[in-house]
């Protein structure tokens, strides 16, 4: 009989090759399943049952967040669901391979609180966008990052993967998002104008659209095979520092820019389905979070009819 450890390896290879998932997704599945299999201390797929999964869920729910400096808090429901999603995917794979085990449908996800939106005001957004003021390479890059984030609603990982062969004569751009799915996003005239200025100032030959900029850049440019492309961390730091300079007290991240993109569209009359497609959400339920802050109709009704004497 093939052991659970061997089956886990086969499943991860299936996810990477047949499913075409990103290596980070494969690593996450590996982490969640290794922890699950380590907990159940058994190598027989037939012994995975309701009771075993329930015990693991209880254990998971009581895990402290000591490593995050929060000794009195336990693992959040959303994080617990990541484990359950990985286990369900693994069980579905076992069923596909005709291996007797627990049905994936037996595992229900934990109910999580509805997400709250981190938003900034339109006035704060204007201050943020105007913060990179000079025409030096760093400010041009930072301005282009902000304009592109707000124009397209890209995820930070999608932004980092863009290359400089971007066609600025077109209003649209194809990006590969979660699960390797390709979608079209649209670039504003302002974003194209700033991108042209930024690219014209570049003296390196790196293919990345956005590069790291530091005092060591000339040395880095001279090194063979040196990767100058920005990381997610770099983009997050850029947005955070610009927000602080703009006098915004809230935490501002690239994902906040994605929220602002969506709420701007909906506030100006775009339909939810179109916004779902532009954001690359697989499920329209994910997009519906934005309707709570953009439903002008309800706000107008409240103004018109509330407390009228």
C-alpha positions as CSV (number, residue, x, y, z in Angstrom):
1,X,0.0,0.0,0.0
2,X,1.3,3.5,-0.9
3,X,1.9,5.6,2.2
4,X,0.2,8.9,2.9
5,X,3.6,10.6,2.7
6,X,4.2,9.2,-0.8
7,X,0.6,10.1,-1.8
8,X,1.2,13.7,-0.6
9,X,4.3,13.9,-2.8
10,X,2.3,12.6,-5.8
11,X,-0.5,15.1,-5.0
12,X,1.9,18.1,-4.9
13,X,3.4,17.0,-8.2
14,X,-0.1,16.8,-9.7
15,X,-0.9,20.3,-8.4
16,X,2.3,21.7,-9.9
17,X,2.2,20.0,-13.2
18,X,-1.3,19.0,-14.2
19,X,-3.0,21.9,-12.3
20,X,-0.3,24.3,-13.3
21,X,-0.4,26.1,-9.9
22,X,2.3,28.5,-8.7
23,X,5.2,27.1,-6.7
24,X,4.1,29.2,-3.8
25,X,0.7,27.5,-3.8
26,X,2.5,24.1,-3.9
27,X,4.7,25.1,-1.0
28,X,1.6,26.2,1.0
29,X,-0.2,22.9,0.3
30,X,2.9,21.1,1.4
31,X,3.1,23.0,4.7
32,X,-0.6,22.5,5.6
33,X,-0.6,18.8,4.7
34,X,2.7,18.1,6.4
35,X,1.2,19.5,9.6
36,X,-2.0,17.6,9.2
37,X,-0.2,14.2,8.5
38,X,2.2,14.9,11.4
39,X,-0.8,15.4,13.7
40,X,-2.8,12.3,12.7
41,X,0.4,10.1,13.1
42,X,-0.9,7.4,10.7
43,X,0.1,6.4,7.2
44,X,-3.1,4.7,6.1
45,X,-5.6,6.8,3.9
46,X,-8.5,4.6,5.1
47,X,-8.0,5.8,8.6
48,X,-8.7,9.4,7.8
49,X,-12.2,9.8,9.1
50,X,-14.6,12.4,10.6
51,X,-13.2,11.9,14.1
52,X,-9.6,12.4,13.0
53,X,-10.4,15.6,11.1
54,X,-12.5,16.9,14.0
55,X,-9.6,16.3,16.4
56,X,-7.2,18.1,14.1
57,X,-9.7,21.1,13.8
58,X,-9.9,21.3,17.6
59,X,-6.1,21.3,17.9
60,X,-5.8,23.9,15.1
61,X,-8.3,26.1,16.7
62,X,-6.3,26.2,19.9
63,X,-2.9,27.0,18.4
64,X,-1.5,30.2,19.8
65,X,-0.1,33.0,17.8
66,X,3.1,33.3,19.9
67,X,5.3,33.6,16.8
68,X,3.4,36.8,16.0
69,X,3.8,38.4,19.4
70,X,0.2,37.7,20.3
71,X,0.3,35.2,23.2
72,X,-3.4,35.4,24.1
73,X,-4.7,35.0,20.5
74,X,-5.2,31.7,18.6
75,X,-5.1,30.9,14.9
76,X,-7.7,32.8,13.0
77,X,-10.6,31.1,11.2
78,X,-9.4,32.2,7.8
79,X,-6.0,30.6,8.4
80,X,-7.6,27.4,9.7
81,X,-9.6,27.3,6.5
82,X,-6.4,27.3,4.4
83,X,-5.5,24.0,6.1
84,X,-9.0,22.6,5.4
85,X,-8.9,23.7,1.8
86,X,-5.6,21.8,1.3
87,X,-6.9,18.7,3.0
88,X,-10.1,18.7,0.8
89,X,-8.0,19.1,-2.3
90,X,-5.8,16.2,-1.2
91,X,-8.8,14.0,-0.4
92,X,-10.3,14.8,-3.9
93,X,-7.1,13.7,-5.5
94,X,-7.1,10.4,-3.5
95,X,-10.7,9.8,-4.6
96,X,-9.7,10.4,-8.2
97,X,-6.9,7.8,-7.8
98,X,-9.5,5.3,-6.5
99,X,-7.9,5.3,-3.0
100,X,-10.3,4.6,-0.2
101,X,-10.4,7.5,2.3
102,X,-12.8,10.2,3.7
103,X,-14.9,12.0,1.2
104,X,-13.8,15.6,0.7
105,X,-17.4,16.8,0.9
106,X,-17.4,15.8,4.6
107,X,-15.2,18.7,5.4
108,X,-16.9,22.0,5.9
109,X,-15.0,25.3,6.2
110,X,-15.2,27.4,9.3
111,X,-17.5,30.4,9.2
112,X,-15.5,33.6,9.1
113,X,-16.5,37.1,9.8
114,X,-17.3,39.2,6.8
115,X,-14.2,41.1,5.6
116,X,-14.0,44.8,6.3
117,X,-12.5,47.1,3.7
118,X,-9.4,49.2,4.3
119,X,-10.1,52.4,2.4
120,X,-8.7,55.9,2.2
121,X,-10.8,59.0,1.3
122,X,-10.6,60.4,-2.2
123,X,-8.8,63.4,-0.8
124,X,-6.2,61.2,0.8
125,X,-5.9,59.3,-2.5
126,X,-5.1,62.5,-4.4
127,X,-2.4,63.5,-1.8
128,X,-0.9,60.0,-2.1
129,X,-0.8,60.1,-5.9
130,X,0.8,63.5,-5.9
131,X,3.5,62.6,-3.4
132,X,6.4,61.6,-5.8
133,X,7.1,65.1,-7.0
134,X,10.4,65.1,-8.8
135,X,11.5,63.7,-12.2
136,X,14.3,61.6,-10.8
137,X,14.2,57.9,-11.6
138,X,12.9,56.8,-8.1
139,X,10.0,59.3,-8.0
140,X,9.1,58.5,-11.6
141,X,9.1,54.8,-10.8
142,X,7.0,55.4,-7.6
143,X,4.5,57.6,-9.4
144,X,4.2,54.9,-12.2
145,X,3.6,52.2,-9.5
146,X,0.8,54.2,-7.9
147,X,-0.8,55.1,-11.2
148,X,-0.7,51.6,-12.5
149,X,-2.1,50.1,-9.3
150,X,-5.0,52.5,-9.3
151,X,-5.6,52.3,-13.0
152,X,-5.7,48.5,-13.3
153,X,-6.5,47.1,-9.8
154,X,-3.6,44.7,-10.2
155,X,-2.5,42.5,-7.3
156,X,1.0,43.3,-6.0
157,X,2.4,40.0,-7.3
158,X,0.9,40.7,-10.8
159,X,2.5,44.1,-10.8
160,X,5.9,42.7,-9.9
161,X,5.7,40.2,-12.8
162,X,5.3,42.9,-15.5
163,X,8.1,43.4,-18.0
164,X,9.2,46.5,-19.8
165,X,8.0,45.3,-23.2
166,X,4.5,46.6,-22.1
167,X,2.7,48.1,-25.1
168,X,1.9,51.7,-24.2
169,X,0.2,52.3,-27.5
170,X,-2.6,50.1,-26.3
171,X,-5.2,50.9,-23.6
172,X,-5.2,47.3,-22.4
173,X,-2.8,44.8,-20.9
174,X,-3.0,41.0,-20.4
175,X,-1.8,39.7,-17.0
176,X,-1.6,36.2,-15.5
177,X,-3.3,36.2,-12.2
178,X,-4.1,33.6,-9.5
179,X,-4.2,30.0,-10.7
180,X,-2.5,31.0,-13.9
181,X,-5.6,32.6,-15.3
182,X,-5.1,35.4,-17.9
183,X,-7.3,38.5,-17.8
184,X,-7.3,41.9,-19.5
185,X,-6.8,45.1,-17.4
186,X,-7.0,48.7,-18.7
187,X,-4.3,51.4,-18.4
188,X,-5.3,55.1,-18.0
189,X,-3.8,57.8,-20.1
190,X,-2.1,59.3,-17.0
191,X,-0.5,55.9,-16.1
192,X,0.8,55.5,-19.7
193,X,2.3,59.0,-19.6
194,X,4.1,58.5,-16.4
195,X,5.3,55.0,-17.5
196,X,6.8,56.5,-20.7
197,X,8.7,59.1,-18.7
198,X,10.0,56.5,-16.2
199,X,11.1,54.0,-19.0
200,X,12.8,56.8,-20.9
201,X,14.9,57.5,-17.8
202,X,16.0,53.9,-17.4
203,X,19.6,53.2,-18.4
204,X,19.7,49.5,-17.5
205,X,18.8,46.5,-19.8
206,X,16.8,44.6,-17.2
207,X,13.5,43.2,-18.5
208,X,11.5,43.9,-15.4
209,X,9.1,46.9,-15.7
210,X,9.8,48.1,-12.1
211,X,13.3,47.8,-10.8
212,X,15.0,48.3,-7.4
213,X,16.6,51.7,-7.1
214,X,19.3,52.4,-4.6
215,X,22.8,53.9,-4.3
216,X,24.2,50.5,-5.4
217,X,22.2,50.4,-8.7
218,X,25.1,51.2,-11.0
219,X,27.1,48.4,-9.4
220,X,24.1,46.0,-9.7
221,X,23.6,46.9,-13.3
222,X,27.1,45.8,-14.1
223,X,26.8,42.3,-12.5
224,X,26.0,39.5,-15.0
225,X,22.7,37.9,-14.2
226,X,21.8,40.4,-11.5
227,X,18.0,40.6,-11.1
228,X,16.9,44.2,-10.7
229,X,13.2,43.5,-10.5
230,X,11.2,44.7,-7.5
231,X,9.8,42.3,-5.0
232,X,6.3,42.5,-3.3
233,X,8.1,43.8,-0.2
234,X,9.6,46.7,-2.2
235,X,6.2,47.7,-3.6
236,X,4.6,47.5,-0.1
237,X,7.4,49.7,1.3
238,X,7.1,52.3,-1.4
239,X,3.3,52.6,-0.9
240,X,3.7,52.7,2.9
241,X,6.4,55.4,2.9
242,X,4.5,57.6,0.4
243,X,1.4,57.4,2.5
244,X,3.3,58.5,5.5
245,X,4.8,61.4,3.6
246,X,1.3,62.3,2.4
247,X,0.1,62.6,6.0
248,X,-2.2,59.6,5.9
249,X,-2.5,58.0,9.3
250,X,-4.2,54.8,8.1
251,X,-2.2,51.8,7.0
252,X,-1.9,52.0,3.2
253,X,-0.9,49.0,1.2
254,X,-1.0,48.0,-2.5
255,X,-4.1,46.1,-1.7
256,X,-5.8,49.3,-0.5
257,X,-5.1,50.7,-4.0
258,X,-6.9,47.6,-5.4
259,X,-9.8,48.4,-3.1
260,X,-9.9,52.0,-4.2
261,X,-9.9,50.9,-7.9
262,X,-12.9,48.7,-7.3
263,X,-14.9,51.2,-5.2
264,X,-14.1,54.0,-7.7
265,X,-15.6,51.9,-10.5
266,X,-18.7,50.9,-8.6
267,X,-19.3,54.4,-7.2
268,X,-19.3,55.7,-10.8
269,X,-21.9,53.2,-12.0
270,X,-19.9,50.1,-13.1
271,X,-21.8,46.8,-12.7
272,X,-20.5,44.2,-10.2
273,X,-19.9,41.5,-12.8
274,X,-17.6,43.8,-14.9
275,X,-15.6,44.7,-11.7
276,X,-15.4,41.0,-10.8
277,X,-13.8,40.3,-14.2
278,X,-11.3,43.2,-14.0
279,X,-10.2,42.2,-10.5
280,X,-9.8,38.5,-11.5
281,X,-12.1,37.2,-8.8
282,X,-13.2,33.6,-9.5
283,X,-16.4,34.1,-7.4
284,X,-18.6,37.2,-7.6
285,X,-19.2,36.7,-3.8
286,X,-15.7,38.0,-3.3
287,X,-16.4,41.2,-5.2
288,X,-19.7,41.8,-3.3
289,X,-17.8,43.2,-0.3
290,X,-17.4,46.4,-2.2
291,X,-21.2,47.0,-2.6
292,X,-21.4,47.9,1.1
293,X,-19.5,51.1,0.6
294,X,-20.7,52.1,-2.8
295,X,-24.4,51.7,-2.7
296,X,-25.4,55.3,-3.4
297,X,-29.0,54.3,-3.8
298,X,-29.3,53.3,-0.1
299,X,-27.5,56.4,1.0
300,X,-29.8,58.6,-1.0
301,X,-32.9,56.9,0.4
302,X,-31.5,57.4,4.0
303,X,-30.9,61.1,3.3
304,X,-34.4,61.5,1.8
305,X,-36.5,59.7,4.3
306,X,-34.6,59.4,7.6
307,X,-35.7,61.7,10.5
308,X,-38.0,63.9,8.4
309,X,-40.3,65.9,10.7
